[in-house]
Amino acid sequence: MDSESLTYIVSLVVLFLLLCAAVILAVASGAVDVVTDYYGLVSLGF
């Protein structure tokens, strides 16, 4: 295995990890929005 293909594979792995991190952050922020909206409605309603 030469260094060029190794660099290619490493860059693919890094891109994949960045994509996963972005998805996780998006899901987490979405969940936080849902929870805060829910608690906002509950505190207003009761």
CORBELDA-V237948 format. One line per field, one symbol per residue. phi: phi as a letter, one per 40 degrees, with the letter a starting at -180 (. if undefined). Layout:
# CORBELDA-V237948
phi: ???
This chain:
# CORBELDA-V237948
phi: .ccccccccccccccccccccccccccccccccccccccccccccb
